[in-house]
């Protein structure tokens, strides 16, 4: 009923977490439908670096899912390439069960580090 994932990729087409979200949230909307925001671009950290947090609910096939995505633009800490990188931490759960694991999820996000 819940899932956590972390993605990292080079960032040659965006220059900030906000720019990433602006560019790719349209793809989320096209694929999932309207995003009903609880938080949109709240300042936070990921791996000790400045980041933006987005919490939203979306209905898919009549089932409500709640997402928390933390987006970090890492300019001088690239691990995978020599380019700046974007890291996206995502927690997804059934909306009515989101709170069951949120403390553990926050603990995981807070404990992340970047190491080469």
C-alpha positions in Angstrom: 0.0 0.0 0.0 3.0 2.3 0.0 6.3 2.7 -1.9 9.5 4.7 -1.6 11.8 5.3 -4.5 14.9 7.5 -5.2 16.0 8.5 -8.7 19.1 10.4 -9.7 20.0 11.6 -13.1 22.1 14.2 -14.9 20.6 17.6 -15.3 21.5 19.2 -18.6 18.1 20.6 -19.2 17.2 22.2 -15.9 19.1 24.4 -13.5 17.1 24.1 -10.2 14.6 22.0 -8.4 11.9 24.5 -9.2 12.7 24.4 -12.9 12.6 20.6 -12.8 9.2 20.6 -11.2 7.9 23.2 -13.6 9.1 21.2 -16.6 8.1 17.7 -15.5 4.9 18.2 -13.4 3.1 18.7 -16.7 4.0 15.1 -17.6 2.7 13.9 -14.2 -0.6 15.7 -14.8 -0.9 14.3 -18.3 -0.3 10.8 -17.1 -2.1 10.9 -13.7 -4.6 13.7 -13.9 -5.0 16.8 -11.8 -2.6 17.1 -8.9 -4.3 18.4 -5.8 -1.5 20.1 -3.8 -1.1 20.1 0.0 2.4 21.5 -0.3 3.9 23.0 -3.4 7.6 23.8 -3.4 8.1 23.9 0.3 11.8 24.5 1.3 13.4 21.4 2.8 16.7 19.4 2.4 17.7 16.1 0.8 21.2 14.7 1.5 22.0 17.9 3.4 21.4 20.0 0.3 18.6 22.5 -0.3 15.5 20.9 -1.9 11.8 21.5 -2.6 9.0 19.3 -1.3 5.7 18.6 -3.1 2.8 16.8 -1.5 -0.2 16.1 -3.6 -3.1 13.7 -4.1 -4.2 12.3 -7.4 -7.1 10.0 -8.2 -6.4 7.0 -10.5 -9.3 4.8 -11.5 -11.3 6.1 -8.6 -8.6 5.4 -6.0 -6.9 8.3 -4.3 -3.1 8.2 -4.0 -1.0 10.6 -2.0 2.6 11.5 -3.1 5.5 13.3 -1.4 8.3 14.2 -3.7 11.5 15.9 -2.6 13.5 17.3 -5.5 17.1 18.3 -5.0 19.3 20.0 -7.7 23.0 19.1 -6.8 25.3 21.3 -8.8 28.7 20.3 -7.4 28.2 16.8 -6.0 27.6 14.8 -9.1 27.9 11.1 -8.5 26.8 9.5 -11.8 28.3 12.0 -14.3 30.3 15.2 -14.3 27.1 17.1 -15.0 24.9 18.6 -12.3 22.3 16.1 -11.1 18.7 16.0 -9.9 17.7 13.6 -7.2 14.0 12.9 -6.6 12.8 11.1 -3.4 9.2 9.8 -3.8 6.9 8.4 -1.3 3.5 7.1 -2.6 0.7 5.6 -0.6 -3.1 5.1 -0.7 -4.3 8.5 0.4 -6.1 7.2 3.5 -3.0 5.2 4.6 -0.4 7.9 3.8 0.2 8.8 7.5 0.8 5.2 8.6 4.5 5.3 7.4 5.2 9.0 7.0 7.4 9.1 10.1 9.6 6.3 8.8 9.7 7.9 5.3 10.8 11.2 6.7 13.5 9.4 8.8 14.7 7.7 5.5 14.8 11.0 3.6 16.6 12.8 6.4 19.2 10.1 6.6 20.2 10.1 3.0 23.7 11.1 1.9 25.5 11.5 -1.4 28.8 9.6 -1.7 31.0 9.1 -4.7 
